Amino acid sequence: MADGATLAIAQQGAPSGSSLKRFARRRSTIAFVMTLPLLLVIGGLVAWPAGYAIWLSMLNRRMNTFIGLGNFEILLDSETFRMVIFQSVFFAVTAVILKALIGFWLAHMLHHIPTKGQRKWRGMLLVPWVIPPALSTLGWWWMFDPSYSSINWLLNVFAVPSVPWLGEPWWARISVIIVNVWYGAPFFMIMYLAALKSVPEQLYEAAAIDGASSWQRLRYVTLPMMRNIISITVLFSLIVTFANYDIVRVLTNGGPRDLTHVFASYAFQVGILAGNIPRGAAVSLFMFPILAVIAFFVLRGINRRNKEEM
C-alpha cells in the first residue's frame, strides 16, 4: 500500500506527457509567430524576386511569349557571354584568394600588436571597407587615368614605363581585381582577427613546449582552429564578389570590348541598357548554379568537421 501511495504521489507531482507536449507546442507556436515578420521580409525581398526572375528568363523580349530555355541557349551561343563567364569566375576566384591571403596576413600581424596600438591600426585598416565602393572606385579611376595617372607618375619616377591600366584587356582585369582586393581585404582581416583571438593560448604554449616552430604552430594549431571561419568567410566573399557591380561599372563599364564584364554588370547592360529584361534575368541566373555548387561543398565540409569534433 505504501508503494502504491508513493507511486500515486509521484505521478501527481510529475508533469504528464500531454502537458509537456502542450508546453512544447505552445513554445514552438510562439517562436513561429515571432519569426513570421522576418520570414515575410525574406519571402518578399528574396523568394518572390527570385521566382519572378526565373519566370522572366523564360519569356521573349516583349515578355508576351513563353520560350522556355531559349534565352539561355542564345547566351551560351554568344562568344561575348562565354567571355563573361570566364571573366566572372577568374575575377571572383582570384580576388577572393588574394583577399583571404592578405586578410590573414594582416590579422596575424595585428594579433601580435599590443591592444592599445592594435585599436589604432585596426581602425585605419578598416577604412577601405567603410568607404562606399562606388566612391572609392572613382578615386581609383582617377589614379588609373591614362593621361594623369598618379600610379604611372610614380612608376616613371623609378624609370618604369607607364601601364595602360584601363586600356588593355588584361591590365583592365588586373585593375578591377586590385580595387576589389583593396576594398574587401579588411573584411577578411577583421573576421580572421576575431577567430585568432578565440584560439586558446594554452594550445600555443603546449606546442612551444613540444618544440614546434612558428610555421608548425600556424599549420597545426592556428589553421585547424580557424578552418570553419575561413570557409564561411570565403563562401560569403565569393557570393558578394560574383554579384559585384559597382567596381566594374565605375572603373571600366565592361570595357575594353566587353572583356571585363561580370554577371551583374552584363545583366544590367543587356537587361536595362539594351532593353531585353528577360535575357538580362537569364544572365543574372547563371550565378545561381555556380554558387549553389560551391556552397554545397563548403557547408558539407563544415558539417563533416563539426561531427568529427563532436
C-alpha positions in Angstrom: 0.0 0.0 0.0 2.8 2.3 0.9 4.4 1.7 -2.5 1.1 2.4 -4.3 0.7 5.7 -2.4 4.2 6.8 -3.3 3.7 6.0 -7.0 0.4 7.9 -7.0 2.1 11.0 -5.4 5.0 10.8 -7.8 2.6 10.6 -10.8 0.7 13.6 -9.4 3.9 15.6 -8.8 5.4 14.9 -12.2 4.0 16.7 -15.2 2.1 14.5 -17.6 3.3 13.7 -21.1 0.4 15.6 -22.6 1.3 18.7 -20.6 4.9 18.6 -21.8 3.6 18.3 -25.4 1.3 21.2 -25.0 4.0 23.3 -23.5 6.5 22.4 -26.3 3.7 23.1 -28.9 2.9 26.4 -27.3 6.6 27.5 -27.3 7.1 26.5 -30.9 4.0 28.4 -31.9 5.2 31.5 -30.1 8.6 31.1 -31.8 7.0 30.8 -35.2 4.8 33.9 -34.7 7.8 35.9 -33.6 9.8 34.9 -36.7 6.9 35.4 -39.1 7.7 39.0 -39.8 11.3 38.1 -40.8 10.0 35.2 -42.9 7.7 37.6 -44.7 10.5 40.0 -45.4 12.7 37.2 -46.7 9.8 36.0 -48.9 9.1 39.4 -50.2 12.7 40.5 -50.8 14.3 37.2 -51.8 12.0 34.4 -52.7 9.5 36.4 -54.7 12.1 38.3 -56.8 14.0 35.1 -57.4 10.9 33.3 -58.6 9.9 36.3 -60.8 13.4 36.4 -62.3 13.1 32.7 -63.3 9.7 33.4 -64.9 11.1 36.4 -66.8 14.1 34.5 -68.1 11.7 32.2 -69.9 9.9 34.9 -71.9 10.7 36.6 -75.1 12.0 40.2 -75.4 8.4 41.6 -75.5 7.5 39.5 -72.5 4.4 38.1 -74.1 5.5 34.7 -75.2 6.9 31.8 -73.2 10.1 30.5 -74.9 11.4 28.2 -72.2 15.2 28.0 -72.1 15.6 29.9 -75.3 17.4 32.9 -73.7 19.9 30.6 -72.1 20.6 28.9 -75.4 21.2 32.2 -77.1 23.5 33.3 -74.3 25.6 30.1 -74.4 25.9 30.5 -78.2 27.3 34.1 -77.7 31.1 34.4 -77.6 30.7 37.6 -75.5 28.7 35.8 -72.8 31.2 32.9 -72.7 33.9 35.5 -72.1 31.7 37.0 -69.3 31.5 33.5 -67.6 35.3 33.3 -67.8 35.9 36.8 -66.6 33.4 36.4 -63.7 35.0 33.1 -62.5 38.5 34.5 -62.9 37.7 37.7 -61.2 35.9 36.1 -58.2 38.3 33.3 -57.6 41.5 35.4 -58.0 40.1 38.3 -55.8 38.9 36.0 -53.0 42.2 34.1 -52.8 44.1 37.4 -52.6 41.7 38.9 -50.1 41.9 35.8 -47.9 45.8 35.7 -48.0 46.2 39.5 -47.4 43.4 39.5 -44.7 45.0 36.6 -42.9 48.5 38.2 -43.0 47.1 41.5 -41.7 45.1 39.7 -39.0 48.2 37.7 -37.9 50.3 40.9 -37.8 47.6 42.8 -35.8 47.2 39.9 -33.4 50.8 40.3 -32.1 50.5 44.1 -31.6 49.7 45.3 -28.1 46.0 46.0 -27.5 46.5 49.8 -27.1 48.2 50.1 -30.5 46.0 47.5 -32.1 42.9 49.7 -32.0 44.6 52.4 -33.9 45.8 50.1 -36.7 42.6 48.2 -36.8 40.6 51.5 -37.3 42.9 52.6 -40.1 42.9 49.3 -41.9 39.1 49.2 -41.9 38.8 52.5 -43.7 38.7 50.9 -47.3 35.8 48.7 -46.2 33.9 51.6 -44.7 34.0 53.9 -47.7 31.2 53.3 -50.2 32.5 51.1 -53.1 31.4 53.5 -55.8 33.1 56.5 -54.2 36.4 54.7 -53.6 36.3 53.2 -57.1 36.0 56.7 -58.5 39.2 57.6 -56.7 40.9 54.6 -58.2 39.6 55.5 -61.6 41.4 58.9 -61.3 44.6 57.1 -60.2 44.4 54.8 -63.3 43.5 57.6 -65.7 45.6 57.2 -68.9 46.6 60.9 -69.0 47.0 61.9 -65.4 47.6 58.6 -63.6 49.3 59.1 -60.3 50.4 55.5 -60.2 52.1 55.8 -63.6 53.7 59.0 -62.4 55.3 57.1 -59.5 56.4 54.3 -61.9 58.0 56.9 -64.2 59.9 58.3 -61.2 61.6 54.9 -60.9 62.1 54.7 -64.7 59.3 52.1 -65.2 57.2 52.6 -68.3 53.6 53.7 -67.9 51.0 50.9 -67.7 47.7 51.1 -69.8 45.7 50.2 -66.7 42.2 50.6 -68.3 43.1 50.5 -72.0 44.4 46.9 -72.4 42.1 43.9 -71.5 44.4 42.0 -69.1 45.6 45.2 -67.3 41.9 46.3 -67.0 41.1 42.9 -65.4 44.0 43.3 -63.0 42.8 46.8 -62.2 39.4 45.6 -61.3 40.9 42.8 -59.1 43.2 45.3 -57.4 40.3 47.6 -56.4 38.2 44.7 -55.2 41.0 43.3 -53.1 41.7 46.8 -51.6 38.0 47.1 -50.7 37.4 43.5 -49.4 40.7 42.5 -47.6 39.7 44.5 -44.4 36.6 42.3 -44.0 38.8 39.1 -44.1 41.2 40.8 -41.7 38.5 41.6 -39.0 36.9 38.1 -39.3 40.3 36.3 -39.0 41.4 38.6 -36.2 38.3 37.6 -34.2 39.0 34.0 -35.0 42.6 34.3 -33.9 41.6 35.8 -30.5 39.3 32.8 -29.9 42.2 30.3 -30.1 43.2 29.3 -26.6 46.7 30.4 -25.6 47.3 27.1 -23.9 47.5 25.4 -27.2 50.3 27.6 -28.3 52.1 27.1 -25.0 51.8 23.4 -25.3 53.1 23.5 -28.9 56.0 25.6 -27.8 56.9 23.2 -25.0 56.9 20.4 -27.6 59.4 22.4 -29.7 57.0 23.4 -32.5 58.3 26.1 -34.8 56.2 29.2 -35.7 55.3 27.6 -39.0 54.2 24.3 -37.3 52.1 26.3 -34.8 50.4 28.1 -37.7 49.8 24.9 -39.6 48.8 22.5 -36.7 47.2 24.9 -34.2 46.0 28.2 -35.9 44.6 26.9 -39.2 42.7 23.9 -37.8 41.1 26.2 -35.2 40.1 28.7 -37.8 39.1 26.5 -40.7 35.3 26.9 -40.2 35.6 30.7 -40.1 37.9 30.6 -43.2 35.3 28.5 -45.1 32.3 30.7 -44.2 34.2 33.9 -44.9 35.4 32.6 -48.3 31.9 31.5 -49.2 30.3 34.8 -48.2 33.0 36.7 -50.2 32.5 34.5 -53.2 28.8 35.3 -53.3 29.4 39.0 -52.9 32.2 39.1 -55.4 30.3 37.2 -58.1 27.5 39.8 -57.7 29.9 42.7 -57.7 28.6 45.6 -59.8 29.9 48.9 -58.5 33.5 48.4 -59.2 33.2 47.2 -62.8 30.5 49.8 -63.7 32.5 52.7 -62.4 36.0 51.6 -63.3 35.7 50.0 -66.8 32.0 49.9 -67.6 32.8 46.4 -69.0 35.4 47.6 -71.4 37.6 47.4 -73.3 35.5 45.4 -75.8 33.2 43.9 -73.1 36.2 41.9 -71.7 35.8 43.0 -68.1 32.1 42.4 -67.7 30.9 40.2 -64.8 27.5 38.7 -64.5 26.0 41.7 -62.7 27.3 44.4 -65.0 26.5 42.4 -68.1 23.0 41.7 -66.8 22.5 45.4 -66.4 23.8 46.2 -69.9 21.6 43.5 -71.5 18.5 43.9 -69.4 18.4 47.7 -68.8 20.5 49.5 -71.3 19.6 47.2 -74.2 16.0 46.8 -73.1 16.0 43.0 -73.1 14.8 42.3 -69.5 14.2 38.6 -69.9 17.7 38.0 -71.3 19.2 40.1 -68.5 17.3 38.0 -66.0 18.8 34.9 -67.6 22.3 36.4 -67.3 21.8 37.0 -63.6 20.5 33.5 -63.0 23.8 32.0 -64.3 25.4 32.8 -61.0 23.0 30.6 -59.0 24.2 27.1 -60.1 27.8 28.1 -59.7 27.3 29.5 -56.2 25.0 26.6 -55.2 27.6 24.0 -56.0 30.3 25.9 -54.1 28.0 26.5 -51.1 27.1 22.8 -51.1 30.7 21.6 -50.8 31.8 24.3 -48.4 28.8 23.7 -46.0 29.2 19.9 -46.3 32.8 20.2 -45.3 31.9 22.4 -42.3 29.2 19.9 -41.1 31.6 17.0 -41.5 34.3 18.7 -39.4 31.7 19.6 -36.7 30.6 16.0 -36.5 34.2 14.8 -36.2 34.9 17.2 -33.4 31.8 16.1 -31.5 
